[in-house]
C-alpha cells in the first residue's frame, strides 16, 4: 500500500523537479553543472536541426540558463560522456557504458537498424575501414570522397554507412565532435580500460535501466518506463511492480490515475514535499522538441494535457503550428508553443508564431514570465532583437512585444494566467 497521494499538479511538480525544470540553479552554470544535468536526465538526445539551436544545447539551456555550449563538446572529448543509441542517438554518462554494451553485441537488437546485415554483406569493407582507422587514427565521414550516389533517404555515402554500422556494433566510438561532426575512433583507444569481462548480466541491465528511467522522470506509470531508453515494452512494463515489491521503487497514488505511479527512493523526500504542497515550480522557459519532458508525446498528453508532435518532417501545407515548434513551460504547466528561428547574422530572434493552449490567457506576471523566457533564449543565441510576427490569441503577442520593447519585464505585477 502506498502512503503518498499526489494531485495532478503535485505529480507534474515532482517530474519537473526530477528533470531540473522546476527552477534555475542559483549559481552560474559551470562545465560540471552540464555533466550533472545530463546525469540527472540520464540521456541527452542528439538532433542536428539548428533552426534555433541544436537540440542537446537547447535542452541544457532550458535547465541551466546562460552557459557555454562548448562545455558539452569538451565533456565528450574528455571521456565523461559517450554517444550511443538510448532513447534515440544520445549523449550518455560514461559510467553507464556497461548498460549499453549489450546492445552493441546483440545483432537482434532493434536499434541496429540493419547495421549487422550491412557488415555481414561487406565484411571486407568493414575490416578495411577498421584497419584504416587503426593505422591513421580518428576519422570523420568527410575524410572520404563520395564514390557513388547513396540510395537511402539520408543519401549517405558507403563509408558513412559503414562507419555508422561499426559505431552501432561498438567497434568504433565517437572520440569528439568538430563543429558537431562526429570523429570516429577505435573503441579500445577511446575506452582502453573496458573489457567485456566486465559486462553485467542482461537482467541486471534491464533493472538498472528501468530504475534510471523512473528516477529521471521523477514519477512514472509502468507503461511510460520503456520509452525512456527504448527497452522492450512488454518486459519493461512488468518491472516497476517487481522493483516496488523488492523496495527498489516506491508506489504512489495520483489523482485520476487508475494505476499506481512509481517513484525512485532518491525522490521520496521531493514526493512528500509535493504531496504537502511545498514543491512549487517557478521556472518559465522554452523547451526543445526533443526535451525528455516532451519526447514521449503520450506522457506529455497524459500528465500535462499537452498534445504535441514535431512537424519539421511534415510537408509545409499540412503543418498546424510550424517547422520547429518549442513548447513553453511556465511554472509547472505547458501553456503554449512558439515557432521560432534564430537569424544569427542579423541578430534577430524571429517568433514566426506563438500559440497559447486553450483556456490560457496572459496577464501581469504571466506575460512577463513568457517575455523574459523568450528574451533570455534570444540573448543566449546572440540574437537579442526579438520579433513576433503573429500569435493566437493576437493580444498575447502584442503584450509580450510591448514588454520586450519597453524593457520593463521585471516591473510587471502578478496576474492571472488561466481561466
HUKA-V454855 format. One record per residue. N is the residue number from 1. RES is the residue in one small letter. PHI is phi as a letter, one per 40 degrees, with the letter a starting at -180 (* if undefined). Layout:
n: (N	N)
res: (RES	RES)
phi: (PHI	PHI)
This chain:
n: (1	2	3	4	5	6	7	8	9	10	11	12	13	14	15	16	17	18	19	20	21	22	23	24	25	26	27	28	29	30	31	32	33	34	35	36	37	38	39	40	41	42	43	44	45	46	47	48	49	50	51	52	53	54	55	56	57	58	59	60	61	62	63	64	65	66	67	68	69	70	71	72	73	74	75	76	77	78	79	80	81	82	83	84	85	86	87	88	89	90	91	92	93	94	95	96	97	98	99	100	101	102	103	104	105	106	107	108	109	110	111	112	113	114	115	116	117	118	119	120	121	122	123	124	125	126	127	128	129	130	131	132	133	134	135	136	137	138	139	140	141	142	143	144	145	146	147	148	149	150	151	152	153	154	155	156	157	158	159	160	161	162	163	164	165	166	167	168	169	170	171	172	173	174	175	176	177	178	179	180	181	182	183	184	185	186	187	188	189	190	191	192	193	194	195	196	197	198	199	200	201	202	203	204	205	206	207	208	209	210	211	212	213	214	215	216	217	218	219	220	221	222	223	224	225	226	227	228	229	230	231	232	233	234	235	236	237	238	239	240	241	242	243	244	245	246	247	248	249	250	251	252	253	254	255	256	257	258	259	260	261	262	263	264	265	266	267	268	269	270	271	272	273	274	275	276	277	278	279	280	281	282	283	284	285	286	287	288	289	290	291	292	293	294	295	296	297	298	299	300	301	302	303	304	305	306	307	308	309	310	311	312	313	314	315	316	317	318	319	320	321	322	323	324	325	326	327	328	329	330	331	332	333	334	335	336	337	338	339	340	341	342	343	344	345	346	347	348	349	350	351	352	353	354	355	356	357	358	359	360	361	362	363	364	365	366	367	368	369	370	371	372	373	374	375	376	377	378	379	380	381	382	383	384	385	386	387	388	389	390	391	392	393	394	395	396	397	398	399	400	401	402	403	404	405	406	407	408	409	410	411	412	413	414	415	416	417	418	419)
res: (x	x	x	x	x	x	x	x	x	x	x	x	x	x	x	x	x	x	x	x	x	x	x	x	x	x	x	x	x	x	x	x	x	x	x	x	x	x	x	x	x	x	x	x	x	x	x	x	x	x	x	x	x	x	x	x	x	x	x	x	x	x	x	x	x	x	x	x	x	x	x	x	x	x	x	x	x	x	x	x	x	x	x	x	x	x	x	x	x	x	x	x	x	x	x	x	x	x	x	x	x	x	x	x	x	x	x	x	x	x	x	x	x	x	x	x	x	x	x	x	x	x	x	x	x	x	x	x	x	x	x	x	x	x	x	x	x	x	x	x	x	x	x	x	x	x	x	x	x	x	x	x	x	x	x	x	x	x	x	x	x	x	x	x	x	x	x	x	x	x	x	x	x	x	x	x	x	x	x	x	x	x	x	x	x	x	x	x	x	x	x	x	x	x	x	x	x	x	x	x	x	x	x	x	x	x	x	x	x	x	x	x	x	x	x	x	x	x	x	x	x	x	x	x	x	x	x	x	x	x	x	x	x	x	x	x	x	x	x	x	x	x	x	x	x	x	x	x	x	x	x	x	x	x	x	x	x	x	x	x	x	x	x	x	x	x	x	x	x	x	x	x	x	x	x	x	x	x	x	x	x	x	x	x	x	x	x	x	x	x	x	x	x	x	x	x	x	x	x	x	x	x	x	x	x	x	x	x	x	x	x	x	x	x	x	x	x	x	x	x	x	x	x	x	x	x	x	x	x	x	x	x	x	x	x	x	x	x	x	x	x	x	x	x	x	x	x	x	x	x	x	x	x	x	x	x	x	x	x	x	x	x	x	x	x	x	x	x	x	x	x	x	x	x	x	x	x	x	x	x	x	x	x	x	x	x	x	x	x	x	x	x	x	x	x	x	x	x	x	x	x	x	x	x	x	x	x	x	x	x	x	x	x	x	x	x	x	x	x)
phi: (*	c	b	b	b	b	c	c	c	c	c	c	c	c	c	c	c	c	c	g	b	c	a	c	d	c	c	c	c	b	c	c	c	c	c	c	c	c	c	c	c	g	a	b	c	b	a	c	c	b	c	b	a	d	d	d	c	c	d	c	c	d	c	b	g	c	a	c	d	c	c	c	c	c	c	c	c	c	g	c	b	b	b	a	c	b	c	b	c	a	c	b	c	c	c	c	d	d	c	b	c	d	c	c	c	b	c	c	c	d	c	c	f	g	c	c	c	c	c	c	c	b	c	c	c	c	c	c	c	c	c	c	c	c	c	c	g	d	b	b	c	c	c	b	c	c	b	a	c	c	b	c	d	c	f	c	c	d	c	c	c	c	d	c	c	c	c	c	c	g	c	b	b	c	c	a	b	b	f	g	c	c	b	c	a	c	d	c	c	c	b	c	c	c	b	c	c	c	c	c	c	d	c	c	c	d	c	c	c	c	c	c	c	c	c	c	c	g	a	a	c	d	c	c	c	c	c	c	b	f	c	c	c	c	c	c	c	c	c	d	c	c	c	c	c	c	g	c	b	b	c	b	b	b	d	g	c	c	b	c	c	b	b	c	d	c	b	c	d	c	c	c	c	c	c	c	g	c	b	b	c	b	c	b	a	b	b	c	c	b	c	d	c	b	c	c	c	c	c	c	c	c	c	b	g	b	c	a	a	c	b	c	c	c	d	d	c	b	c	c	b	i	c	b	c	c	c	b	c	b	f	g	b	c	b	i	a	b	c	b	a	c	c	c	c	c	g	b	b	c	c	c	a	b	b	c	c	d	g	c	b	b	a	f	c	c	c	c	d	c	c	c	c	c	c	c	c	c	c	c	c	g	b	c	c	c	b	b	c	a	a	b	c	d	c	c	c	c	c	c	c	c	c	c	c	c	g	b	d	c	c	c	c	c	a	c	b	a	b)
